[in-house]
Amino acid sequence: MEKFIKLTDTAIPLDAENVDTDQIIPARFLKATDKEGFGENLFRDWRFNKNGEPNEDFVLNQDRYSGSILIAGNNFGCGSSREHAAWALKAYGFKAVVSSYFADIFKGNALNNGVLPVQVSPNFLHKLFTAVEKDPNEKVTIDLEEQKIKLESSGQNESFEIDPYKKTCLLNGYDDIDFLTNKLDAIEDFEQKRSENLNRLEETLQN
């Protein structure tokens, strides 16, 4: 995975609550098992009308907004446990999603796929929406090492929580297998010392 250390970018405001995984990626697109191409169908039923034409009222279709940070309403990622929702967000180009609450399973899927879920207070989420909607060029900085999110124009910031293990993985660009592989030398050293200690214990008992 790509390392996530510090990100400064413009953001796209999706001011809707209870966005479930079926809205993020509709069920009819789940047949594919390859992660490629899912971005094309992100928020498919909101981005396009029934005739297949882009819905000009939907925020992702509005030229004034762009960026790799999605600001979403409360309870983002609820519904089914489909990992495809995280695949679609990643494939579209989002590196982080900000909300005042995330469904637990979605949060885990996002972290496993290199998308950082940043949970902030309702008050700070309101500040983010207000600033970005007022000025689409507003820059937002997410500092994973410091665990802080900041509005660049005003300097307003807030801390956020993240599982220490997942933080280590994102900072280093590791998935779970990469993390274990990186610890291989330490694991082998532990096993060798353990074997030596057992052998010494057996010799002591025999004597």
Number of C-alpha atoms within 10 A of each C-alpha: 15 14 13 22 17 15 17 17 15 20 27 23 23 17 15 12 16 17 20 19 23 22 18 23 26 17 13 8 13 14 7 11 8 10 14 13 13 22 22 13 19 26 21 19 17 19 18 17 12 9 6 10 9 16 17 14 11 13 17 20 15 12 9 12 17 18 17 19 26 22 24 25 22 23 18 26 29 22 16 14 17 17 20 28 27 29 24 22 26 23 18 17 14 20 21 22 22 25 26 21 22 23 18 14 15 24 22 19 21 24 20 20 20 25 25 26 26 23 22 22 15 14 9 19 20 16 15 25 19 12 19 20 17 10 13 17 17 17 19 23 19 26 17 22 13 11 16 17 25 19 20 14 11 9 11 12 18 16 16 17 13 15 9 9 10 18 20 19 20 24 17 16 16 22 19 11 9 14 15 13 13 11 12 12 11 12 13 11 12 12 12 12 12 12 12 12 12 12 12 12 12 11 10 9 8 7 6
